[in-house]
Amino acid sequence: MTPSILALDIQVVQQALAWGREQPVWFCTVLKTWGSAPRSPGALMAVNQAGAWCGSLSGGCVEESFLKELAAGRWREPSQVVTYGDSGLAPDTALPCGGQLAVLVEYLSAGRHTVGILQTLLGALEGGHAVKKQLALPGACCALIPVDDASHPQVEYQPPWINIWYSAPPRLIVAGWSVVAEFCVSFACAVGFEVIVCEPRPEFLAQLDGKLPAGVRLVRRMPAVYLETEGCHARTAIVALTHDARMDDLTIMEAVNTPAFYIGAMGSARNSEKRRERLVRSGGLDEQALSRLHAPVGVAIGSKTPAEIALSVIADVVAHKNRLAAGQADPGQQPHLHGLAVK
């Protein structure tokens, strides 16, 4: 399976770190895009002095041009912004996709200072404390500031100042295996989530053999126990998709004690209401805790099949993640159409 976007960016920083110990590195970040663009702001690429590179800035539209200019002696300021597309550099007069993009190119000399910066960025991407990198063109990075990783943009570009945030990839915890969970895992991996599947039941563990994509972590414990002991960061979504009331209810009771940005449970509207009653009666949850629960889970696309339900679930999770990143308020739960036939 193709690595997720965030996993690729971790690889870029790891490679830049390996190069930066012994040689200069050109560390590139997509700042802004216009029109069609295959990589979003924050995407990374690193290049060494021999022209070897890791990551990408586009779908291959600009990398060749960039390397050619690099070999000709360009990009030697500590930082500079390069524009590709209309009126900017490109292999042709315009990008094949018809879009434009602005790229920050940082020239990092070999040595301890570069290594320290890249180690900090790598730690943030791998799950440590999120950081904001600041620089003023054409200068080098002037600050790495620890920040709350719950809500931030990817990039702010207001010349000459540039702010770039680095944090762990969004995480999806799948509480229990099911046919819907199988599709959710695939979709979540495709859109760049780190995925953890919690499943302790032997009969379902037997079904998992060979079905988890590369990189997905399997935890053979009750989801509630995992959440109680391990917790999660604020860029985590938790979804209960089993219809096993004991597992799903216990998961929710622990999930509301975490900073997760999304908590969802599958079921019909009628079953979801019964679950809420149980959570109040037996779990002691109050209205504030229940307000965090998306049940029925997903967006209203009229989904019926397991794949459609999974698509609606991941679409809702992504929508909430993106609103969080943009600093927008949660508009609240909307009516859900899927799952009405699920008992």
PyMOL commands that set and color helices and strands:
alter all, ss='L'
color gray80, all
select helices_A, chain A and resi 5-20+63-71+112-125+179-190+202-207+223-230+245-255+269-281+287-290+306-325
alter helices_A, ss='H'
color red, helices_A
select strands_A, chain A and resi 25-34+44-48+53-55+79-84+100-108+131-136+141-146+155-158+161-166+171-175+194-198+217-219+236-240+262-265+293-294
alter strands_A, ss='S'
color yellow, strands_A
deselect
rebuild
show_as cartoon
